Amino acid sequence: MSHRDMIREQHRRRERQQRIIVIAGVVIAALVITFFLVWPSIQPVGAITVPTFLPMPTDKVPAGTAAAGDPNAPVRLDIWEDFQCPACQNFTLNIEPDIVNTYVNTGKVYLVFHPFSFIDQAVSGGNESHAAAQAAYCAMDQGKFWQYHDMLYNNQSSSGENTGAFTDRRLAAFADKIGLNMTQFNDCYNNGKYKQQVVDDYQQGVNLGIDSTPSFFVNDKKIQLQSSYNELTQAIDAALQGK
């Protein structure tokens, strides 16, 4: 083989190698894109905790309202929470049952829940607070807002916010666990029925001066907790006494 032929053969080899590298790069890129498109629909749901649900009196609550108790009760307690908020989880699991048993079940307090989905604002691309709130509203349509609310707070991520606790598949799994009609739930959630409502809730909270969760209003008066939740019950008692 002449020197010129050797050079030509080297060029052909380099061209073949370059084509192989380009093709391999295209294939790898396609696989990566496919993975990110398919993974959300096949990723494991993971362990789910099904709690003992706190019974909530909802027979007098108007349809389409995330509330409990008697709307004509002398005191209205508005609670603003983010479903990813650890402090809200603590309140829900450890404080709220006493408030419900002492005040809501006895007809003294009408409790109204508002999702204040602010945690997503601090994480680029985060949406789990908004997604959880939308799903809870979809559960509300089937009369199971509070059961879904309890599912969310009992299944928060221990590794931080927006880390996969409230993916679409897990939110659907929660709905299935509490016995929702899944066709209705999926239609509601996948079509974004409450997407704007959750955004509007957040803006309403901002307009009210809410900057952290949980936040409380007793008969439209914001309660500034300084040391403990005893201040909340004190405010409720004072409102019941007309003070």
KOLVOLUM-571405 format. One record per residue (C-alpha): residue number from 1; x, y, z; residue in one letter. Coordinates in nm, 2 decimals, always signed. Layout:
  resi       X       Y       Z  resn
   NUM       X       Y       Z     A
...
This chain:
  resi       X       Y       Z  resn
     1   +0.00   +0.00   +0.00     M
     2   +0.14   +0.33   -0.10     S
     3   +0.18   +0.62   +0.15     H
     4   -0.10   +0.80   -0.02     R
     5   -0.33   +0.50   +0.01     D
     6   -0.24   +0.47   +0.38     M
     7   -0.33   +0.83   +0.44     I
     8   -0.67   +0.78   +0.26     R
     9   -0.74   +0.48   +0.47     E
    10   -0.66   +0.67   +0.79     Q
    11   -0.90   +0.94   +0.68     H
    12   -1.17   +0.69   +0.62     R
    13   -1.12   +0.53   +0.96     R
    14   -1.14   +0.87   +1.13     R
    15   -1.46   +0.95   +0.94     E
    16   -1.61   +0.61   +1.04     R
    17   -1.51   +0.67   +1.40     Q
    18   -1.66   +1.02   +1.39     Q
    19   -1.99   +0.88   +1.24     R
    20   -2.00   +0.61   +1.51     I
    21   -1.95   +0.88   +1.78     I
    22   -2.22   +1.10   +1.64     V
    23   -2.47   +0.81   +1.61     I
    24   -2.39   +0.70   +1.96     A
    25   -2.44   +1.05   +2.09     G
    26   -2.77   +1.07   +1.92     V
    27   -2.88   +0.74   +2.06     V
    28   -2.77   +0.83   +2.41     I
    29   -2.95   +1.16   +2.39     A
    30   -3.27   +0.99   +2.27     A
    31   -3.25   +0.74   +2.55     L
    32   -3.20   +1.02   +2.81     V
    33   -3.50   +1.21   +2.67     I
    34   -3.71   +0.90   +2.67     T
    35   -3.61   +0.82   +3.03     F
    36   -3.72   +1.16   +3.16     F
    37   -4.05   +1.14   +2.96     L
    38   -4.13   +0.79   +3.07     V
    39   -3.99   +0.78   +3.43     W
    40   -4.27   +0.99   +3.59     P
    41   -4.52   +0.73   +3.48     S
    42   -4.33   +0.42   +3.59     I
    43   -4.13   +0.54   +3.90     Q
    44   -4.22   +0.35   +4.22     P
    45   -4.49   +0.50   +4.43     V
    46   -4.30   +0.40   +4.75     G
    47   -4.44   +0.33   +5.09     A
    48   -4.77   +0.49   +5.18     I
    49   -4.89   +0.55   +5.54     T
    50   -5.27   +0.52   +5.58     V
    51   -5.35   +0.69   +5.91     P
    52   -5.65   +0.66   +6.14     T
    53   -5.85   +0.95   +6.01     F
    54   -5.97   +1.22   +6.24     L
    55   -6.36   +1.22   +6.22     P
    56   -6.47   +1.56   +6.10     M
    57   -6.83   +1.69   +6.12     P
    58   -6.91   +1.79   +5.76     T
    59   -7.28   +1.73   +5.73     D
    60   -7.36   +2.11   +5.75     K
    61   -7.07   +2.23   +5.53     V
    62   -7.17   +2.37   +5.19     P
    63   -7.06   +2.18   +4.89     A
    64   -6.73   +2.29   +4.75     G
    65   -6.59   +2.41   +5.08     T
    66   -6.29   +2.27   +5.26     A
    67   -6.44   +2.31   +5.61     A
    68   -6.58   +2.13   +5.91     A
    69   -6.84   +2.21   +6.17     G
    70   -7.14   +2.44   +6.17     D
    71   -7.12   +2.75   +5.95     P
    72   -7.35   +2.92   +6.20     N
    73   -7.11   +2.85   +6.49     A
    74   -7.02   +3.17   +6.70     P
    75   -6.65   +3.14   +6.61     V
    76   -6.49   +3.09   +6.27     R
    77   -6.14   +2.96   +6.26     L
    78   -5.95   +3.00   +5.93     D
    79   -5.64   +2.79   +5.90     I
    80   -5.38   +2.86   +5.62     W
    81   -5.13   +2.58   +5.56     E
    82   -4.89   +2.44   +5.30     D
    83   -4.91   +2.06   +5.26     F
    84   -4.53   +2.04   +5.26     Q
    85   -4.48   +2.25   +5.57     C
    86   -4.34   +2.05   +5.87     P
    87   -4.49   +2.29   +6.12     A
    88   -4.83   +2.24   +5.96     C
    89   -4.78   +1.86   +5.99     Q
    90   -4.70   +1.90   +6.36     N
    91   -5.02   +2.11   +6.41     F
    92   -5.23   +1.87   +6.21     T
    93   -5.12   +1.56   +6.39     L
    94   -5.07   +1.69   +6.74     N
    95   -5.29   +2.00   +6.80     I
    96   -5.58   +2.00   +6.55     E
    97   -5.74   +1.69   +6.70     P
    98   -5.79   +1.86   +7.04     D
    99   -5.93   +2.17   +6.87     I
   100   -6.17   +1.96   +6.66     V
   101   -6.29   +1.76   +6.96     N
   102   -6.32   +2.06   +7.20     T
   103   -6.46   +2.32   +6.97     Y
   104   -6.57   +2.19   +6.63     V
   105   -6.75   +1.88   +6.73     N
   106   -6.93   +2.08   +7.00     T
   107   -7.07   +2.34   +6.76     G
   108   -6.86   +2.62   +6.89     K
   109   -6.62   +2.67   +6.60     V
   110   -6.65   +2.65   +6.22     Y
   111   -6.31   +2.55   +6.09     L
   112   -6.22   +2.65   +5.73     V
   113   -5.90   +2.53   +5.56     F
   114   -5.71   +2.73   +5.30     H
   115   -5.40   +2.60   +5.11     P
   116   -5.12   +2.86   +5.11     F
   117   -4.88   +2.69   +4.87     S
   118   -4.58   +2.91   +4.92     F
   119   -4.30   +2.65   +4.95     I
   120   -4.29   +2.59   +4.58     D
   121   -4.19   +2.96   +4.53     Q
   122   -3.85   +2.89   +4.69     A
   123   -3.76   +2.59   +4.48     V
   124   -3.70   +2.63   +4.11     S
   125   -3.93   +2.39   +3.93     G
   126   -4.10   +2.29   +4.25     G
   127   -4.47   +2.22   +4.23     N
   128   -4.56   +1.96   +4.50     E
   129   -4.74   +2.20   +4.73     S
   130   -4.96   +2.32   +4.44     H
   131   -5.02   +1.97   +4.32     A
   132   -5.11   +1.84   +4.66     A
   133   -5.36   +2.13   +4.71     A
   134   -5.52   +2.06   +4.37     Q
   135   -5.55   +1.69   +4.46     A
   136   -5.71   +1.77   +4.80     A
   137   -5.97   +1.99   +4.63     Y
   138   -6.05   +1.70   +4.39     C
   139   -6.10   +1.48   +4.69     A
   140   -6.33   +1.75   +4.83     M
   141   -6.55   +1.70   +4.52     D
   142   -6.62   +1.35   +4.65     Q
   143   -6.67   +1.45   +5.01     G
   144   -6.33   +1.33   +5.13     K
   145   -6.13   +1.65   +5.17     F
   146   -6.03   +1.58   +5.53     W
   147   -5.93   +1.22   +5.47     Q
   148   -5.71   +1.33   +5.18     Y
   149   -5.57   +1.62   +5.40     H
   150   -5.47   +1.36   +5.66     D
   151   -5.31   +1.14   +5.39     M
   152   -5.10   +1.43   +5.28     L
   153   -4.98   +1.52   +5.62     Y
   154   -4.90   +1.17   +5.72     N
   155   -4.70   +1.11   +5.40     N
   156   -4.48   +1.42   +5.40     Q
   157   -4.12   +1.36   +5.28     S
   158   -3.86   +1.33   +5.56     S
   159   -3.59   +1.44   +5.32     S
   160   -3.73   +1.79   +5.25     G
   161   -3.97   +1.97   +5.03     E
   162   -4.03   +1.89   +4.66     N
   163   -3.83   +1.57   +4.68     T
   164   -4.10   +1.33   +4.54     G
   165   -4.35   +1.28   +4.83     A
   166   -4.63   +1.44   +4.62     F
   167   -4.57   +1.32   +4.27     T
   168   -4.87   +1.27   +4.04     D
   169   -4.86   +0.90   +4.09     R
   170   -4.84   +0.92   +4.47     R
   171   -5.13   +1.17   +4.48     L
   172   -5.34   +0.93   +4.27     A
   173   -5.23   +0.64   +4.50     A
   174   -5.35   +0.85   +4.81     F
   175   -5.69   +0.89   +4.63     A
   176   -5.72   +0.52   +4.57     D
   177   -5.63   +0.44   +4.93     K
   178   -5.92   +0.65   +5.06     I
   179   -6.16   +0.49   +4.82     G
   180   -6.22   +0.78   +4.58     L
   181   -6.38   +0.72   +4.24     N
   182   -6.05   +0.72   +4.04     M
   183   -6.21   +0.82   +3.71     T
   184   -6.36   +1.13   +3.87     Q
   185   -6.04   +1.21   +4.06     F
   186   -5.82   +1.17   +3.76     N
   187   -6.04   +1.38   +3.54     D
   188   -6.04   +1.65   +3.80     C
   189   -5.67   +1.64   +3.87     Y
   190   -5.54   +1.58   +3.52     N
   191   -5.76   +1.85   +3.37     N
   192   -5.64   +2.10   +3.63     G
   193   -5.98   +2.18   +3.76     K
   194   -5.85   +2.36   +4.07     Y
   195   -5.51   +2.48   +3.93     K
   196   -5.62   +2.85   +3.92     Q
   197   -5.81   +2.81   +4.26     Q
   198   -5.48   +2.71   +4.43     V
   199   -5.30   +3.01   +4.27     V
   200   -5.59   +3.24   +4.39     D
   201   -5.57   +3.10   +4.74     D
   202   -5.21   +3.18   +4.76     Y
   203   -5.26   +3.54   +4.64     Q
   204   -5.55   +3.58   +4.89     Q
   205   -5.32   +3.48   +5.16     G
   206   -5.05   +3.72   +5.05     V
   207   -5.32   +4.00   +5.05     N
   208   -5.40   +3.91   +5.41     L
   209   -5.04   +3.95   +5.51     G
   210   -4.96   +3.58   +5.55     I
   211   -4.59   +3.51   +5.53     D
   212   -4.56   +3.17   +5.71     S
   213   -4.76   +2.86   +5.79     T
   214   -4.96   +2.76   +5.97     P
   215   -5.14   +3.09   +6.01     S
   216   -5.47   +3.14   +6.19     F
   217   -5.76   +3.39   +6.19     F
   218   -6.03   +3.38   +6.46     V
   219   -6.34   +3.57   +6.34     N
   220   -6.12   +3.74   +6.08     D
   221   -5.86   +3.85   +6.33     K
   222   -5.51   +3.72   +6.27     K
   223   -5.36   +3.54   +6.57     I
   224   -4.99   +3.61   +6.62     Q
   225   -4.86   +3.31   +6.81     L
   226   -4.56   +3.40   +7.02     Q
   227   -4.48   +3.09   +7.22     S
   228   -4.73   +2.81   +7.19     S
   229   -5.06   +2.70   +7.04     Y
   230   -5.23   +2.77   +7.38     N
   231   -5.25   +3.13   +7.25     E
   232   -5.48   +3.00   +6.97     L
   233   -5.72   +2.83   +7.21     T
   234   -5.71   +3.14   +7.43     Q
   235   -5.81   +3.35   +7.13     A
   236   -6.09   +3.11   +7.05     I
   237   -6.21   +3.11   +7.41     D
   238   -6.20   +3.49   +7.42     A
   239   -6.41   +3.51   +7.10     A
   240   -6.66   +3.27   +7.24     L
   241   -6.70   +3.50   +7.54     Q
   242   -6.75   +3.80   +7.30     G
   243   -6.42   +3.96   +7.39     K
